[in-house]
Amino acid sequence: MRTCAGCGRKAPQSELQRFHAVRGELRPGVGPGRGVYTCRRLACFERALAHRSFARTLRQTVHVDPALDRLYT
């Protein structure tokens, strides 16, 4: 079970989109180190971005490419 960084809903890992950081850049998918998850809804991604949930959960400052929202459309 993982928690969505946007809405706080708990769900199985397979139902959520995973992100990780590579040299301060937010990347989708499986990767090394800590991960952060969002539901597969654009609203959850935008809320996590607005509340700085990605940086807080990953415990580092991350640059979020606005083009990542294409994963949800």
Predicted model as a PDB file, atoms N, CA, C, CB and O in Angstrom, pLDDT in the B-factor column:
MODEL        1                                                                  
ATOM      1  N   MET A   1       0.840  -1.185   0.000  1.00 96.00           N  
ATOM      2  CA  MET A   1       0.000   0.000   0.000  1.00 96.00           C  
ATOM      3  C   MET A   1       0.884   1.247   0.000  1.00 96.00           C  
ATOM      4  CB  MET A   1      -0.955  -0.001   1.221  1.00 96.00           C  
ATOM      5  O   MET A   1       1.861   1.338   0.744  1.00 96.00           O  
ATOM      6  N   ARG A   2       0.522   2.188  -0.839  1.00 97.00           N  
ATOM      7  CA  ARG A   2       1.220   3.455  -0.925  1.00 97.00           C  
ATOM      8  C   ARG A   2       0.193   4.582  -0.778  1.00 97.00           C  
ATOM      9  CB  ARG A   2       2.007   3.575  -2.271  1.00 97.00           C  
ATOM     10  O   ARG A   2      -1.010   4.364  -0.924  1.00 97.00           O  
ATOM     11  N   THR A   3       0.684   5.776  -0.489  1.00 97.00           N  
ATOM     12  CA  THR A   3      -0.187   6.925  -0.286  1.00 97.00           C  
ATOM     13  C   THR A   3       0.029   7.950  -1.394  1.00 97.00           C  
ATOM     14  CB  THR A   3       0.064   7.560   1.093  1.00 97.00           C  
ATOM     15  O   THR A   3       1.169   8.279  -1.725  1.00 97.00           O  
ATOM     16  N   CYS A   4      -1.053   8.450  -1.963  1.00 97.00           N  
ATOM     17  CA  CYS A   4      -0.988   9.485  -2.992  1.00 97.00           C  
ATOM     18  C   CYS A   4      -0.528  10.791  -2.355  1.00 97.00           C  
ATOM     19  CB  CYS A   4      -2.367   9.667  -3.693  1.00 97.00           C  
ATOM     20  O   CYS A   4      -1.065  11.213  -1.331  1.00 97.00           O  
ATOM     21  N   ALA A   5       0.462  11.425  -2.962  1.00 97.00           N  
ATOM     22  CA  ALA A   5       0.983  12.699  -2.450  1.00 97.00           C  
ATOM     23  C   ALA A   5       0.012  13.844  -2.709  1.00 97.00           C  
ATOM     24  CB  ALA A   5       2.337  13.014  -3.088  1.00 97.00           C  
ATOM     25  O   ALA A   5       0.159  14.915  -2.121  1.00 97.00           O  
ATOM     26  N   GLY A   6      -0.966  13.645  -3.567  1.00 96.00           N  
ATOM     27  CA  GLY A   6      -1.931  14.693  -3.876  1.00 96.00           C  
ATOM     28  C   GLY A   6      -3.154  14.666  -2.983  1.00 96.00           C  
ATOM     29  O   GLY A   6      -3.488  15.666  -2.347  1.00 96.00           O  
ATOM     30  N   CYS A   7      -3.829  13.509  -2.933  1.00 96.00           N  
ATOM     31  CA  CYS A   7      -5.095  13.434  -2.194  1.00 96.00           C  
ATOM     32  C   CYS A   7      -4.997  12.662  -0.886  1.00 96.00           C  
ATOM     33  CB  CYS A   7      -6.142  12.801  -3.055  1.00 96.00           C  
ATOM     34  O   CYS A   7      -5.896  12.750  -0.049  1.00 96.00           O  
ATOM     35  N   GLY A   8      -3.921  11.907  -0.696  1.00 96.00           N  
ATOM     36  CA  GLY A   8      -3.749  11.160   0.546  1.00 96.00           C  
ATOM     37  C   GLY A   8      -4.410   9.791   0.550  1.00 96.00           C  
ATOM     38  O   GLY A   8      -4.383   9.095   1.564  1.00 96.00           O  
ATOM     39  N   ARG A   9      -5.007   9.395  -0.577  1.00 97.00           N  
ATOM     40  CA  ARG A   9      -5.664   8.091  -0.674  1.00 97.00           C  
ATOM     41  C   ARG A   9      -4.624   6.977  -0.639  1.00 97.00           C  
ATOM     42  CB  ARG A   9      -6.511   7.998  -1.964  1.00 97.00           C  
ATOM     43  O   ARG A   9      -3.576   7.080  -1.275  1.00 97.00           O  
ATOM     44  N   LYS A  10      -4.914   5.926   0.098  1.00 98.00           N  
ATOM     45  CA  LYS A  10      -4.043   4.763   0.143  1.00 98.00           C  
ATOM     46  C   LYS A  10      -4.522   3.761  -0.901  1.00 98.00           C  
ATOM     47  CB  LYS A  10      -4.024   4.126   1.567  1.00 98.00           C  
ATOM     48  O   LYS A  10      -5.715   3.475  -1.001  1.00 98.00           O  
ATOM     49  N   ALA A  11      -3.572   3.230  -1.680  1.00 97.00           N  
ATOM     50  CA  ALA A  11      -3.918   2.300  -2.757  1.00 97.00           C  
ATOM     51  C   ALA A  11      -2.749   1.362  -3.007  1.00 97.00           C  
ATOM     52  CB  ALA A  11      -4.293   3.063  -4.056  1.00 97.00           C  
ATOM     53  O   ALA A  11      -1.620   1.656  -2.614  1.00 97.00           O  
ATOM     54  N   PRO A  12      -3.011   0.241  -3.654  1.00 97.00           N  
ATOM     55  CA  PRO A  12      -1.904  -0.648  -4.027  1.00 97.00           C  
ATOM     56  C   PRO A  12      -0.942   0.076  -4.976  1.00 97.00           C  
ATOM     57  CB  PRO A  12      -2.444  -1.948  -4.690  1.00 97.00           C  
ATOM     58  O   PRO A  12      -1.343   0.950  -5.745  1.00 97.00           O  
ATOM     59  N   GLN A  13       0.289  -0.296  -4.906  1.00 95.00           N  
ATOM     60  CA  GLN A  13       1.335   0.338  -5.700  1.00 95.00           C  
ATOM     61  C   GLN A  13       1.010   0.313  -7.195  1.00 95.00           C  
ATOM     62  CB  GLN A  13       2.669  -0.351  -5.448  1.00 95.00           C  
ATOM     63  O   GLN A  13       1.340   1.256  -7.915  1.00 95.00           O  
ATOM     64  N   SER A  14       0.376  -0.739  -7.660  1.00 94.00           N  
ATOM     65  CA  SER A  14       0.071  -0.888  -9.081  1.00 94.00           C  
ATOM     66  C   SER A  14      -0.959   0.125  -9.593  1.00 94.00           C  
ATOM     67  CB  SER A  14      -0.430  -2.281  -9.343  1.00 94.00           C  
ATOM     68  O   SER A  14      -1.057   0.346 -10.800  1.00 94.00           O  
ATOM     69  N   GLU A  15      -1.722   0.739  -8.692  1.00 95.00           N  
ATOM     70  CA  GLU A  15      -2.741   1.711  -9.094  1.00 95.00           C  
ATOM     71  C   GLU A  15      -2.221   3.142  -9.114  1.00 95.00           C  
ATOM     72  CB  GLU A  15      -3.927   1.622  -8.167  1.00 95.00           C  
ATOM     73  O   GLU A  15      -2.946   4.050  -9.520  1.00 95.00           O  
ATOM     74  N   LEU A  16      -0.999   3.362  -8.690  1.00 96.00           N  
ATOM     75  CA  LEU A  16      -0.452   4.708  -8.574  1.00 96.00           C  
ATOM     76  C   LEU A  16       0.707   4.927  -9.542  1.00 96.00           C  
ATOM     77  CB  LEU A  16       0.005   4.969  -7.146  1.00 96.00           C  
ATOM     78  O   LEU A  16       1.334   3.972 -10.001  1.00 96.00           O  
ATOM     79  N   GLN A  17       0.982   6.183  -9.842  1.00 96.00           N  
ATOM     80  CA  GLN A  17       2.125   6.576 -10.677  1.00 96.00           C  
ATOM     81  C   GLN A  17       3.292   6.914  -9.764  1.00 96.00           C  
ATOM     82  CB  GLN A  17       1.769   7.793 -11.604  1.00 96.00           C  
ATOM     83  O   GLN A  17       3.153   7.742  -8.863  1.00 96.00           O  
ATOM     84  N   ARG A  18       4.443   6.281  -9.984  1.00 96.00           N  
ATOM     85  CA  ARG A  18       5.619   6.520  -9.144  1.00 96.00           C  
ATOM     86  C   ARG A  18       6.531   7.548  -9.792  1.00 96.00           C  
ATOM     87  CB  ARG A  18       6.388   5.210  -8.894  1.00 96.00           C  
ATOM     88  O   ARG A  18       6.680   7.589 -11.013  1.00 96.00           O  
ATOM     89  N   PHE A  19       7.140   8.379  -8.950  1.00 97.00           N  
ATOM     90  CA  PHE A  19       8.156   9.345  -9.367  1.00 97.00           C  
ATOM     91  C   PHE A  19       9.368   9.194  -8.465  1.00 97.00           C  
ATOM     92  CB  PHE A  19       7.608  10.804  -9.321  1.00 97.00           C  
ATOM     93  O   PHE A  19       9.250   8.752  -7.323  1.00 97.00           O  
ATOM     94  N   HIS A  20      10.531   9.562  -8.982  1.00 96.00           N  
ATOM     95  CA  HIS A  20      11.760   9.581  -8.199  1.00 96.00           C  
ATOM     96  C   HIS A  20      12.589  10.768  -8.679  1.00 96.00           C  
ATOM     97  CB  HIS A  20      12.557   8.228  -8.336  1.00 96.00           C  
ATOM     98  O   HIS A  20      12.271  11.370  -9.705  1.00 96.00           O  
ATOM     99  N   ALA A  21      13.633  11.104  -7.959  1.00 96.00           N  
ATOM    100  CA  ALA A  21      14.474  12.243  -8.326  1.00 96.00           C  
ATOM    101  C   ALA A  21      15.827  11.758  -8.837  1.00 96.00           C  
ATOM    102  CB  ALA A  21      14.662  13.190  -7.123  1.00 96.00           C  
ATOM    103  O   ALA A  21      16.435  10.847  -8.275  1.00 96.00           O  
ATOM    104  N   VAL A  22      16.283  12.392  -9.917  1.00 94.00           N  
ATOM    105  CA  VAL A  22      17.617  12.145 -10.458  1.00 94.00           C  
ATOM    106  C   VAL A  22      18.294  13.508 -10.566  1.00 94.00           C  
ATOM    107  CB  VAL A  22      17.565  11.397 -11.863  1.00 94.00           C  
ATOM    108  O   VAL A  22      17.907  14.337 -11.390  1.00 94.00           O  
ATOM    109  N   ARG A  23      19.296  13.733  -9.739  1.00 94.00           N  
ATOM    110  CA  ARG A  23      20.031  15.018  -9.703  1.00 94.00           C  
ATOM    111  C   ARG A  23      19.090  16.220  -9.632  1.00 94.00           C  
ATOM    112  CB  ARG A  23      20.929  15.149 -10.940  1.00 94.00           C  
ATOM    113  O   ARG A  23      19.260  17.205 -10.350  1.00 94.00           O  
ATOM    114  N   GLY A  24      18.096  16.115  -8.752  1.00 93.00           N  
ATOM    115  CA  GLY A  24      17.183  17.226  -8.521  1.00 93.00           C  
ATOM    116  C   GLY A  24      16.081  17.375  -9.553  1.00 93.00           C  
ATOM    117  O   GLY A  24      15.346  18.362  -9.525  1.00 93.00           O  
ATOM    118  N   GLU A  25      15.950  16.428 -10.454  1.00 95.00           N  
ATOM    119  CA  GLU A  25      14.925  16.470 -11.488  1.00 95.00           C  
ATOM    120  C   GLU A  25      13.916  15.352 -11.233  1.00 95.00           C  
ATOM    121  CB  GLU A  25      15.556  16.337 -12.905  1.00 95.00           C  
ATOM    122  O   GLU A  25      14.308  14.196 -11.076  1.00 95.00           O  
ATOM    123  N   LEU A  26      12.631  15.678 -11.190  1.00 96.00           N  
ATOM    124  CA  LEU A  26      11.593  14.677 -10.964  1.00 96.00           C  
ATOM    125  C   LEU A  26      11.408  13.845 -12.223  1.00 96.00           C  
ATOM    126  CB  LEU A  26      10.259  15.343 -10.549  1.00 96.00           C  
ATOM    127  O   LEU A  26      11.222  14.389 -13.312  1.00 96.00           O  
ATOM    128  N   ARG A  27      11.460  12.520 -12.074  1.00 95.00           N  
ATOM    129  CA  ARG A  27      11.312  11.601 -13.201  1.00 95.00           C  
ATOM    130  C   ARG A  27      10.229  10.580 -12.889  1.00 95.00           C  
ATOM    131  CB  ARG A  27      12.651  10.893 -13.518  1.00 95.00           C  
ATOM    132  O   ARG A  27      10.103  10.144 -11.744  1.00 95.00           O  
ATOM    133  N   PRO A  28       9.442  10.190 -13.895  1.00 95.00           N  
ATOM    134  CA  PRO A  28       8.424   9.161 -13.670  1.00 95.00           C  
ATOM    135  C   PRO A  28       9.037   7.768 -13.707  1.00 95.00           C  
ATOM    136  CB  PRO A  28       7.311   9.272 -14.717  1.00 95.00           C  
ATOM    137  O   PRO A  28      10.106   7.564 -14.282  1.00 95.00           O  
ATOM    138  N   GLY A  29       8.362   6.827 -13.097  1.00 93.00           N  
ATOM    139  CA  GLY A  29       8.766   5.429 -13.166  1.00 93.00           C  
ATOM    140  C   GLY A  29       9.663   4.993 -12.035  1.00 93.00           C  
ATOM    141  O   GLY A  29       9.923   5.737 -11.089  1.00 93.00           O  
ATOM    142  N   VAL A  30      10.131   3.761 -12.159  1.00 93.00           N  
ATOM    143  CA  VAL A  30      10.981   3.154 -11.144  1.00 93.00           C  
ATOM    144  C   VAL A  30      12.393   3.701 -11.281  1.00 93.00           C  
ATOM    145  CB  VAL A  30      10.975   1.611 -11.264  1.00 93.00           C  
ATOM    146  O   VAL A  30      12.900   3.871 -12.390  1.00 93.00           O  
ATOM    147  N   GLY A  31      13.015   3.970 -10.160  1.00 91.00           N  
ATOM    148  CA  GLY A  31      14.384   4.461 -10.158  1.00 91.00           C  
ATOM    149  C   GLY A  31      14.996   4.309  -8.787  1.00 91.00           C  
ATOM    150  O   GLY A  31      14.348   3.824  -7.859  1.00 91.00           O  
ATOM    151  N   PRO A  32      16.226   4.717  -8.658  1.00 89.00           N  
ATOM    152  CA  PRO A  32      16.920   4.562  -7.382  1.00 89.00           C  
ATOM    153  C   PRO A  32      16.398   5.522  -6.311  1.00 89.00           C  
ATOM    154  CB  PRO A  32      18.405   4.776  -7.577  1.00 89.00           C  
ATOM    155  O   PRO A  32      15.890   6.599  -6.620  1.00 89.00           O  
ATOM    156  N   GLY A  33      16.531   5.119  -5.072  1.00 90.00           N  
ATOM    157  CA  GLY A  33      16.209   5.996  -3.946  1.00 90.00           C  
ATOM    158  C   GLY A  33      14.734   6.077  -3.626  1.00 90.00           C  
ATOM    159  O   GLY A  33      13.934   5.233  -4.029  1.00 90.00           O  
ATOM    160  N   ARG A  34      14.398   7.124  -2.886  1.00 94.00           N  
ATOM    161  CA  ARG A  34      13.026   7.335  -2.432  1.00 94.00           C  
ATOM    162  C   ARG A  34      12.104   7.583  -3.616  1.00 94.00           C  
ATOM    163  CB  ARG A  34      12.956   8.512  -1.450  1.00 94.00           C  
ATOM    164  O   ARG A  34      12.511   8.112  -4.650  1.00 94.00           O  
ATOM    165  N   GLY A  35      10.871   7.191  -3.436  1.00 96.00           N  
ATOM    166  CA  GLY A  35       9.862   7.432  -4.454  1.00 96.00           C  
ATOM    167  C   GLY A  35       8.676   8.158  -3.864  1.00 96.00           C  
ATOM    168  O   GLY A  35       8.465   8.153  -2.651  1.00 96.00           O  
ATOM    169  N   VAL A  36       7.916   8.773  -4.720  1.00 97.00           N  
ATOM    170  CA  VAL A  36       6.686   9.455  -4.325  1.00 97.00           C  
ATOM    171  C   VAL A  36       5.620   9.043  -5.336  1.00 97.00           C  
ATOM    172  CB  VAL A  36       6.870  11.035  -4.273  1.00 97.00           C  
ATOM    173  O   VAL A  36       5.908   8.886  -6.523  1.00 97.00           O  
ATOM    174  N   TYR A  37       4.399   8.870  -4.862  1.00 97.00           N  
ATOM    175  CA  TYR A  37       3.316   8.342  -5.696  1.00 97.00           C  
ATOM    176  C   TYR A  37       2.160   9.316  -5.779  1.00 97.00           C  
ATOM    177  CB  TYR A  37       2.828   7.006  -5.156  1.00 97.00           C  
ATOM    178  O   TYR A  37       1.889  10.061  -4.838  1.00 97.00           O  
ATOM    179  N   THR A  38       1.474   9.302  -6.925  1.00 96.00           N  
ATOM    180  CA  THR A  38       0.212  10.023  -7.072  1.00 96.00           C  
ATOM    181  C   THR A  38      -0.791   9.088  -7.729  1.00 96.00           C  
ATOM    182  CB  THR A  38       0.394  11.335  -7.909  1.00 96.00           C  
ATOM    183  O   THR A  38      -0.416   8.134  -8.411  1.00 96.00           O  
ATOM    184  N   CYS A  39      -2.070   9.374  -7.515  1.00 96.00           N  
ATOM    185  CA  CYS A  39      -3.113   8.654  -8.239  1.00 96.00           C  
ATOM    186  C   CYS A  39      -2.911   8.949  -9.724  1.00 96.00           C  
ATOM    187  CB  CYS A  39      -4.563   9.073  -7.753  1.00 96.00           C  
ATOM    188  O   CYS A  39      -2.181   9.874 -10.082  1.00 96.00           O  
ATOM    189  N   ARG A  40      -3.536   8.190 -10.556  1.00 94.00           N  
ATOM    190  CA  ARG A  40      -3.400   8.403 -12.002  1.00 94.00           C  
ATOM    191  C   ARG A  40      -4.406   9.438 -12.500  1.00 94.00           C  
ATOM    192  CB  ARG A  40      -3.589   7.076 -12.760  1.00 94.00           C  
ATOM    193  O   ARG A  40      -5.027   9.269 -13.550  1.00 94.00           O  
ATOM    194  N   ARG A  41      -4.554  10.523 -11.717  1.00 95.00           N  
ATOM    195  CA  ARG A  41      -5.432  11.627 -12.085  1.00 95.00           C  
ATOM    196  C   ARG A  41      -4.616  12.909 -12.105  1.00 95.00           C  
ATOM    197  CB  ARG A  41      -6.635  11.746 -11.101  1.00 95.00           C  
ATOM    198  O   ARG A  41      -3.779  13.131 -11.230  1.00 95.00           O  
ATOM    199  N   LEU A  42      -4.855  13.749 -13.095  1.00 95.00           N  
ATOM    200  CA  LEU A  42      -4.135  15.005 -13.226  1.00 95.00           C  
ATOM    201  C   LEU A  42      -4.346  15.894 -12.000  1.00 95.00           C  
ATOM    202  CB  LEU A  42      -4.578  15.736 -14.492  1.00 95.00           C  
ATOM    203  O   LEU A  42      -3.425  16.599 -11.587  1.00 95.00           O  
ATOM    204  N   ALA A  43      -5.537  15.871 -11.417  1.00 95.00           N  
ATOM    205  CA  ALA A  43      -5.832  16.702 -10.249  1.00 95.00           C  
ATOM    206  C   ALA A  43      -4.904  16.368  -9.082  1.00 95.00           C  
ATOM    207  CB  ALA A  43      -7.294  16.523  -9.825  1.00 95.00           C  
ATOM    208  O   ALA A  43      -4.474  17.270  -8.362  1.00 95.00           O  
ATOM    209  N   CYS A  44      -4.594  15.098  -8.885  1.00 96.00           N  
ATOM    210  CA  CYS A  44      -3.698  14.700  -7.789  1.00 96.00           C  
ATOM    211  C   CYS A  44      -2.270  15.168  -8.055  1.00 96.00           C  
ATOM    212  CB  CYS A  44      -3.725  13.170  -7.598  1.00 96.00           C  
ATOM    213  O   CYS A  44      -1.586  15.627  -7.141  1.00 96.00           O  
ATOM    214  N   PHE A  45      -1.819  15.053  -9.306  1.00 95.00           N  
ATOM    215  CA  PHE A  45      -0.485  15.532  -9.669  1.00 95.00           C  
ATOM    216  C   PHE A  45      -0.383  17.037  -9.428  1.00 95.00           C  
ATOM    217  CB  PHE A  45      -0.169  15.200 -11.147  1.00 95.00           C  
ATOM    218  O   PHE A  45       0.586  17.506  -8.830  1.00 95.00           O  
ATOM    219  N   GLU A  46      -1.374  17.787  -9.888  1.00 95.00           N  
ATOM    220  CA  GLU A  46      -1.355  19.245  -9.726  1.00 95.00           C  
ATOM    221  C   GLU A  46      -1.408  19.649  -8.256  1.00 95.00           C  
ATOM    222  CB  GLU A  46      -2.527  19.875 -10.479  1.00 95.00           C  
ATOM    223  O   GLU A  46      -0.748  20.607  -7.855  1.00 95.00           O  
ATOM    224  N   ARG A  47      -2.180  18.936  -7.458  1.00 96.00           N  
ATOM    225  CA  ARG A  47      -2.262  19.252  -6.028  1.00 96.00           C  
ATOM    226  C   ARG A  47      -0.930  18.962  -5.331  1.00 96.00           C  
ATOM    227  CB  ARG A  47      -3.398  18.444  -5.362  1.00 96.00           C  
ATOM    228  O   ARG A  47      -0.478  19.756  -4.506  1.00 96.00           O  
ATOM    229  N   ALA A  48      -0.302  17.834  -5.657  1.00 96.00           N  
ATOM    230  CA  ALA A  48       1.002  17.503  -5.077  1.00 96.00           C  
ATOM    231  C   ALA A  48       2.037  18.551  -5.471  1.00 96.00           C  
ATOM    232  CB  ALA A  48       1.461  16.099  -5.530  1.00 96.00           C  
ATOM    233  O   ALA A  48       2.890  18.913  -4.662  1.00 96.00           O  
ATOM    234  N   LEU A  49       1.970  19.032  -6.686  1.00 94.00           N  
ATOM    235  CA  LEU A  49       2.890  20.065  -7.161  1.00 94.00           C  
ATOM    236  C   LEU A  49       2.647  21.387  -6.423  1.00 94.00           C  
ATOM    237  CB  LEU A  49       2.733  20.265  -8.683  1.00 94.00           C  
ATOM    238  O   LEU A  49       3.599  22.040  -5.995  1.00 94.00           O  
ATOM    239  N   ALA A  50       1.396  21.777  -6.276  1.00 95.00           N  
ATOM    240  CA  ALA A  50       1.053  23.033  -5.615  1.00 95.00           C  
ATOM    241  C   ALA A  50       1.436  23.037  -4.137  1.00 95.00           C  
ATOM    242  CB  ALA A  50      -0.429  23.303  -5.758  1.00 95.00           C  
ATOM    243  O   ALA A  50       1.820  24.075  -3.600  1.00 95.00           O  
ATOM    244  N   HIS A  51       1.333  21.888  -3.480  1.00 96.00           N  
ATOM    245  CA  HIS A  51       1.640  21.799  -2.049  1.00 96.00           C  
ATOM    246  C   HIS A  51       3.073  21.357  -1.757  1.00 96.00           C  
ATOM    247  CB  HIS A  51       0.686  20.844  -1.388  1.00 96.00           C  
ATOM    248  O   HIS A  51       3.418  21.064  -0.613  1.00 96.00           O  
ATOM    249  N   ARG A  52       3.901  21.311  -2.795  1.00 96.00           N  
ATOM    250  CA  ARG A  52       5.316  20.940  -2.668  1.00 96.00           C  
ATOM    251  C   ARG A  52       5.498  19.543  -2.058  1.00 96.00           C  
ATOM    252  CB  ARG A  52       6.051  21.975  -1.813  1.00 96.00           C  
ATOM    253  O   ARG A  52       6.483  19.283  -1.367  1.00 96.00           O  
ATOM    254  N   SER A  53       4.552  18.665  -2.317  1.00 96.00           N  
ATOM    255  CA  SER A  53       4.590  17.314  -1.770  1.00 96.00           C  
ATOM    256  C   SER A  53       5.725  16.479  -2.348  1.00 96.00           C  
ATOM    257  CB  SER A  53       3.278  16.623  -2.022  1.00 96.00           C  
ATOM    258  O   SER A  53       6.263  15.609  -1.663  1.00 96.00           O  
ATOM    259  N   PHE A  54       6.092  16.734  -3.599  1.00 96.00           N  
ATOM    260  CA  PHE A  54       7.187  15.975  -4.203  1.00 96.00           C  
ATOM    261  C   PHE A  54       8.492  16.237  -3.452  1.00 96.00           C  
ATOM    262  CB  PHE A  54       7.344  16.339  -5.696  1.00 96.00           C  
ATOM    263  O   PHE A  54       9.196  15.297  -3.085  1.00 96.00           O  
ATOM    264  N   ALA A  55       8.812  17.502  -3.224  1.00 96.00           N  
ATOM    265  CA  ALA A  55      10.046  17.859  -2.518  1.00 96.00           C  
ATOM    266  C   ALA A  55      10.031  17.361  -1.076  1.00 96.00           C  
ATOM    267  CB  ALA A  55      10.251  19.374  -2.541  1.00 96.00           C  
ATOM    268  O   ALA A  55      11.038  16.860  -0.576  1.00 96.00           O  
ATOM    269  N   ARG A  56       8.907  17.497  -0.424  1.00 96.00           N  
ATOM    270  CA  ARG A  56       8.808  17.077   0.980  1.00 96.00           C  
ATOM    271  C   ARG A  56       8.990  15.563   1.112  1.00 96.00           C  
ATOM    272  CB  ARG A  56       7.448  17.501   1.573  1.00 96.00           C  
ATOM    273  O   ARG A  56       9.737  15.102   1.975  1.00 96.00           O  
ATOM    274  N   THR A  57       8.324  14.802   0.277  1.00 96.00           N  
ATOM    275  CA  THR A  57       8.403  13.345   0.361  1.00 96.00           C  
ATOM    276  C   THR A  57       9.774  12.824  -0.055  1.00 96.00           C  
ATOM    277  CB  THR A  57       7.329  12.713  -0.506  1.00 96.00           C  
ATOM    278  O   THR A  57      10.291  11.884   0.549  1.00 96.00           O  
ATOM    279  N   LEU A  58      10.364  13.428  -1.084  1.00 96.00           N  
ATOM    280  CA  LEU A  58      11.683  12.994  -1.548  1.00 96.00           C  
ATOM    281  C   LEU A  58      12.821  13.555  -0.697  1.00 96.00           C  
ATOM    282  CB  LEU A  58      11.880  13.406  -2.990  1.00 96.00           C  
ATOM    283  O   LEU A  58      13.976  13.157  -0.850  1.00 96.00           O  
ATOM    284  N   ARG A  59      12.486  14.477   0.194  1.00 96.00           N  
ATOM    285  CA  ARG A  59      13.465  15.089   1.100  1.00 96.00           C  
ATOM    286  C   ARG A  59      14.592  15.808   0.363  1.00 96.00           C  
ATOM    287  CB  ARG A  59      14.054  14.033   2.005  1.00 96.00           C  
ATOM    288  O   ARG A  59      15.751  15.763   0.773  1.00 96.00           O  
ATOM    289  N   GLN A  60      14.228  16.465  -0.723  1.00 95.00           N  
ATOM    290  CA  GLN A  60      15.183  17.280  -1.466  1.00 95.00           C  
ATOM    291  C   GLN A  60      14.422  18.224  -2.385  1.00 95.00           C  
ATOM    292  CB  GLN A  60      16.165  16.391  -2.279  1.00 95.00           C  
ATOM    293  O   GLN A  60      13.257  17.988  -2.705  1.00 95.00           O  
ATOM    294  N   THR A  61      15.074  19.270  -2.798  1.00 95.00           N  
ATOM    295  CA  THR A  61      14.473  20.200  -3.734  1.00 95.00           C  
ATOM    296  C   THR A  61      14.484  19.554  -5.113  1.00 95.00           C  
ATOM    297  CB  THR A  61      15.225  21.566  -3.739  1.00 95.00           C  
ATOM    298  O   THR A  61      15.523  19.080  -5.572  1.00 95.00           O  
ATOM    299  N   VAL A  62      13.337  19.535  -5.769  1.00 95.00           N  
ATOM    300  CA  VAL A  62      13.247  18.932  -7.095  1.00 95.00           C  
ATOM    301  C   VAL A  62      12.617  19.899  -8.075  1.00 95.00           C  
ATOM    302  CB  VAL A  62      12.444  17.632  -7.046  1.00 95.00           C  
ATOM    303  O   VAL A  62      11.717  20.664  -7.726  1.00 95.00           O  
ATOM    304  N   HIS A  63      13.101  19.856  -9.307  1.00 95.00           N  
ATOM    305  CA  HIS A  63      12.516  20.629 -10.395  1.00 95.00           C  
ATOM    306  C   HIS A  63      11.499  19.715 -11.074  1.00 95.00           C  
ATOM    307  CB  HIS A  63      13.617  21.149 -11.415  1.00 95.00           C  
ATOM    308  O   HIS A  63      11.826  18.594 -11.463  1.00 95.00           O  
ATOM    309  N   VAL A  64      10.265  20.200 -11.213  1.00 93.00           N  
ATOM    310  CA  VAL A  64       9.199  19.416 -11.832  1.00 93.00           C  
ATOM    311  C   VAL A  64       8.936  19.990 -13.218  1.00 93.00           C  
ATOM    312  CB  VAL A  64       7.895  19.425 -10.958  1.00 93.00           C  
ATOM    313  O   VAL A  64       8.487  21.129 -13.349  1.00 93.00           O  
ATOM    314  N   ASP A  65       9.211  19.212 -14.237  1.00 93.00           N  
ATOM    315  CA  ASP A  65       8.967  19.612 -15.615  1.00 93.00           C  
ATOM    316  C   ASP A  65       7.457  19.667 -15.849  1.00 93.00           C  
ATOM    317  CB  ASP A  65       9.655  18.631 -16.617  1.00 93.00           C  
ATOM    318  O   ASP A  65       6.770  18.672 -15.620  1.00 93.00           O  
ATOM    319  N   PRO A  66       6.927  20.807 -16.298  1.00 86.00           N  
ATOM    320  CA  PRO A  66       5.482  20.911 -16.535  1.00 86.00           C  
ATOM    321  C   PRO A  66       4.966  19.888 -17.545  1.00 86.00           C  
ATOM    322  CB  PRO A  66       5.143  22.303 -17.017  1.00 86.00           C  
ATOM    323  O   PRO A  66       3.776  19.571 -17.546  1.00 86.00           O  
ATOM    324  N   ALA A  67       5.828  19.376 -18.390  1.00 90.00           N  
ATOM    325  CA  ALA A  67       5.418  18.389 -19.395  1.00 90.00           C  
ATOM    326  C   ALA A  67       5.055  17.040 -18.769  1.00 90.00           C  
ATOM    327  CB  ALA A  67       6.533  18.196 -20.418  1.00 90.00           C  
ATOM    328  O   ALA A  67       4.474  16.192 -19.445  1.00 90.00           O  
ATOM    329  N   LEU A  68       5.384  16.826 -17.496  1.00 91.00           N  
ATOM    330  CA  LEU A  68       5.030  15.563 -16.846  1.00 91.00           C  
ATOM    331  C   LEU A  68       3.519  15.357 -16.772  1.00 91.00           C  
ATOM    332  CB  LEU A  68       5.623  15.513 -15.448  1.00 91.00           C  
ATOM    333  O   LEU A  68       3.057  14.228 -16.614  1.00 91.00           O  
ATOM    334  N   ASP A  69       2.757  16.425 -16.883  1.00 87.00           N  
ATOM    335  CA  ASP A  69       1.298  16.272 -16.815  1.00 87.00           C  
ATOM    336  C   ASP A  69       0.765  15.470 -18.002  1.00 87.00           C  
ATOM    337  CB  ASP A  69       0.620  17.648 -16.769  1.00 87.00           C  
ATOM    338  O   ASP A  69      -0.386  15.035 -17.975  1.00 87.00           O  
ATOM    339  N   ARG A  70       1.570  15.267 -19.034  1.00 91.00           N  
ATOM    340  CA  ARG A  70       1.148  14.465 -20.178  1.00 91.00           C  
ATOM    341  C   ARG A  70       0.940  12.992 -19.798  1.00 91.00           C  
ATOM    342  CB  ARG A  70       2.181  14.574 -21.298  1.00 91.00           C  
ATOM    343  O   ARG A  70       0.271  12.258 -20.526  1.00 91.00           O  
ATOM    344  N   LEU A  71       1.498  12.561 -18.684  1.00 89.00           N  
ATOM    345  CA  LEU A  71       1.303  11.193 -18.209  1.00 89.00           C  
ATOM    346  C   LEU A  71      -0.144  10.924 -17.817  1.00 89.00           C  
ATOM    347  CB  LEU A  71       2.214  10.917 -17.028  1.00 89.00           C  
ATOM    348  O   LEU A  71      -0.560   9.770 -17.714  1.00 89.00           O  
ATOM    349  N   TYR A  72      -0.904  11.983 -17.600  1.00 84.00           N  
ATOM    350  CA  TYR A  72      -2.258  11.854 -17.086  1.00 84.00           C  
ATOM    351  C   TYR A  72      -3.330  12.102 -18.130  1.00 84.00           C  
ATOM    352  CB  TYR A  72      -2.451  12.792 -15.952  1.00 84.00           C  
ATOM    353  O   TYR A  72      -4.520  12.008 -17.827  1.00 84.00           O  
ATOM    354  N   THR A  73      -2.932  12.418 -19.355  1.00 67.00           N  
ATOM    355  CA  THR A  73      -3.938  12.713 -20.377  1.00 67.00           C  
ATOM    356  C   THR A  73      -4.020  11.629 -21.418  1.00 67.00           C  
ATOM    357  CB  THR A  73      -3.641  14.028 -21.044  1.00 67.00           C  
ATOM    358  O   THR A  73      -4.820  11.726 -22.349  1.00 67.00           O  
TER     359      THR A  73                                                      
ENDMDL                                                                          
END                                                                             
